[in-house]
């Protein structure tokens, strides 16, 4: 897939995504508690994902980790498109995106142990009795699955194509084959 084809797919897949509202951009909106989250919220709320400036994305390179699931879904395509358009200029953004799209190994193992339970994205959390697992694993599963499963099938396919593009175009820069790991643990279902 070419960069232009991927950019077109990402844009088309997310073009109708609705702004989550100021109070739903970041996970923590409590005044005085998390200054960084409030700073991200106040900076991002001025922009749609299509108009988020490259300079702001570079400044807030890892901000998508502090976004709420709705904020993550809304602003993720801005970062994805920037990483494709300006890979070198984007510095650590592509690495952070791949990391954010990588299901932890422990959670992937639980999903693999329950074949057929992970529904297609957008259909809710798999019917797995997470309470039978350690609290830390439950938190990881909730954090990642609440983000990943909100994407529809078209968006999931675009995310798979982003990871496949990173693997094809920049795979030699990932010494642990990180794009392939992200695909294998979750996004490969959209191949």
Phi, psi and omega in degrees: 000136178278163178300317181296321178294319178294317178299318178296318180295316179298315181297314180294321183293328186248002188299331183259013180295133183273141176300132185285350184095149184307319185281357182239017178283312182251161182287329183240110180254012183287120179298138177080355184264313184226088184302320183297317178296318179294323178296317178297312179304311184292329177284317186284328187298344179281350189230149167279168179296330181288338184247006180299120185293145178301321180298322178291320178296320178294320180294320181254053187303326182248020186296333184294348175285338180261356180286151172292167175306318179293320177294321177299311181298320184287314186268347180306315182299332177298314179293318179300311181297319179297318180297326179284314183293320189222062186307311183291315180296332182286357179046249186271000182301313179301319179297315180295322178297314180298318178298316181295335180263011180256117177291132178304146183305319182296320179290319178299322179295319178296316179297319179294330180284350179238068184302139178085348181281324180295116178286171172299156181302148178088357182256010176101175182287141179305151179281069178242139179280082184298334181296346176279358182249160179303152183302320180297319178292321177300316180297316178298314181299313180299314182303308185285314183291328177294334177276311187289321188279001176273347179281139176281175185299322179294317178292321177300319178295321178295321177293320174301314180297324176299312181295320178295322177295315178299320178296314183288317186271331186227015184305326181293343180274352181252098188292339177254013179058044184305318178299321179294322178297316178299320178295312184296323184280337183207306194282348179297341178296348181256009181295000000 
